[in-house]
């Protein structure tokens, strides 16, 4: 049986190790510079707590590189200001609905195709559809729209899609019209 625990038999679970006492004279083995070497940045206090990306005062690489692309640019989805993300749902997974049913984000949550209605829904054209359905989603691909309308279904968007803006240099790059062939007369 184990020893009975009382004040005279108390001891730590594992043997304790005393901390290293630095700066207590040259004879201690950790005096003078206290294990920090001679002068410099690493001899100063707080030198071992530098933030990630700190390069000793040199201009850090994330500031030296260009900023045109990336998570906060205008084209970045879904990160950045005023961005939204969409949850994809394929046409093939709409077979869970009955003939003539209305497909909405709420009904997709009920059927287990979505977790919640917080994000927009985009219907994609992967798979086949054999039932006539009324589809109400935020966005739809061209192939999905064709498949829904091919079986007699209807599509209504919950949010009107914005027309895509052309990029600034797009007008200049359009192909030049081909020169017309010179008119030939029958007399020649």
HELIX and SHEET records of a PDB file:
HELIX    1   1 UNK A    7  UNK A    9  5                                   3    
HELIX    2   2 UNK A   26  UNK A   28  5                                   3    
HELIX    3   3 UNK A   41  UNK A   43  5                                   3    
HELIX    4   4 UNK A   61  UNK A   64  1                                   4    
HELIX    5   5 UNK A   91  UNK A   96  5                                   6    
HELIX    6   6 UNK A  105  UNK A  110  1                                   6    
HELIX    7   7 UNK A  142  UNK A  150  1                                   9    
HELIX    8   8 UNK A  168  UNK A  170  5                                   3    
SHEET    1   A 3 UNK A  86  UNK A  90  0                                        
SHEET    2   A 3 UNK A 120  UNK A 124  1                                        
SHEET    3   A 3 UNK A 139  UNK A 140  1                                        
SHEET    1   B 3 UNK A 102  UNK A 103  0                                        
SHEET    2   B 3 UNK A 134  UNK A 137  1                                        
SHEET    3   B 3 UNK A 154  UNK A 157  1                                        
END                                                                             
